[in-house]
Amino acid sequence: MSAVKIQATDYPISKIFSNDFVFTIPLYQRPYAWTTEQAGELLEDLITALGDSDDKIDEINPYFLGNIVLIKGDKRDAQVVDGQQRLTTLTILLAALRTSVSKEHIHILTK
């Protein structure tokens, strides 16, 4: 029997949504249940954390999204144990943002 390794790592959101992770939701997880109220609160928190300055994104204090617990080995596959609601909501928000941005500005979102 191999030993289970528990590891905590900070990742920027760009890493979480990179090709390094392929998320799956195990069947034992509850279905997505956030309403527009919870999604709106997350979006408001993100906007507040960004502030209204002209600072570059790399110069702004990091925003703690919360813990996301994964079962992940050396491969890209990652089962989401905790954080499904936040990950799913961020995926929806990013998809909506990508759709609303004009094609001439899309390169900003893909950096």
C-alpha positions in Angstrom: 0.0 0.0 0.0 1.4 3.4 -1.0 1.5 6.2 1.5 -0.8 9.1 0.9 0.9 12.4 0.4 -0.8 15.6 1.6 0.5 18.8 0.1 -0.6 22.4 0.2 0.4 24.8 -2.5 -0.6 28.4 -3.4 -1.4 28.8 -7.1 -2.4 31.9 -9.1 -5.8 31.6 -10.8 -4.0 31.5 -14.2 -2.4 28.2 -13.1 -5.7 26.8 -11.8 -7.3 27.4 -15.2 -4.3 26.2 -17.2 -3.8 22.9 -18.9 -2.0 21.6 -15.8 -5.4 20.7 -14.3 -8.3 18.7 -15.7 -11.0 18.8 -13.0 -13.6 16.2 -12.4 -16.3 16.2 -9.8 -16.7 12.9 -8.0 -20.2 11.5 -7.9 -20.4 11.8 -4.1 -20.2 15.6 -4.4 -23.4 17.6 -4.2 -24.6 19.2 -7.4 -23.8 22.9 -8.2 -26.1 24.9 -6.1 -25.0 28.5 -6.0 -27.5 31.1 -7.0 -26.9 34.5 -8.6 -26.7 35.9 -5.0 -23.6 33.8 -4.1 -22.0 34.2 -7.6 -22.6 38.0 -7.3 -21.0 38.1 -3.9 -17.9 36.3 -5.3 -17.8 38.8 -8.2 -18.2 41.7 -5.9 -15.4 40.4 -3.7 -13.1 40.1 -6.7 -13.9 43.6 -7.9 -13.3 45.0 -4.4 -10.0 43.2 -4.2 -8.9 44.6 -7.5 -9.7 48.1 -6.3 -10.0 51.1 -8.6 -6.3 52.0 -9.0 -4.4 51.8 -12.3 -1.9 49.4 -10.7 -0.9 46.4 -12.8 -2.6 43.1 -11.7 0.8 41.7 -10.6 1.2 44.7 -8.2 -2.1 44.2 -6.4 -2.2 42.3 -3.2 -3.2 38.7 -3.8 -6.9 37.7 -3.2 -7.5 34.6 -1.1 -10.1 32.7 -3.0 -10.4 30.0 -0.3 -9.2 26.5 -0.1 -9.6 24.2 -3.0 -9.0 20.6 -2.1 -8.1 18.1 -4.8 -7.1 14.5 -5.2 -4.3 14.8 -7.7 -1.4 12.7 -8.6 1.4 13.5 -11.0 -1.0 13.7 -14.0 -3.3 16.6 -14.9 -6.4 14.8 -13.6 -7.7 16.4 -10.4 -10.8 15.3 -8.5 -12.4 18.3 -6.7 -13.1 17.4 -3.0 -13.8 21.0 -1.9 -14.2 24.2 -3.8 -16.5 23.0 -6.5 -19.0 25.9 -6.2 -16.2 28.5 -6.4 -14.4 26.7 -9.3 -17.6 26.3 -11.3 -18.7 29.9 -10.6 -15.3 31.2 -11.7 -15.5 29.2 -14.9 -19.0 30.6 -15.6 -17.8 34.2 -14.9 -14.7 33.8 -17.0 -16.7 32.3 -19.9 -19.2 35.3 -19.6 -16.3 37.7 -19.6 -14.7 36.1 -22.6 -18.0 36.3 -24.5 -18.5 39.9 -23.7 -15.0 41.1 -24.6 -14.4 42.2 -28.2 -12.2 40.0 -30.3 -9.6 42.8 -30.5 -9.1 42.7 -26.7 -9.3 39.0 -26.2 -5.5 38.7 -26.1 -5.6 40.4 -22.7 -7.7 37.6 -21.2 -5.5 34.8 -22.6 -2.1 36.0 -21.2 
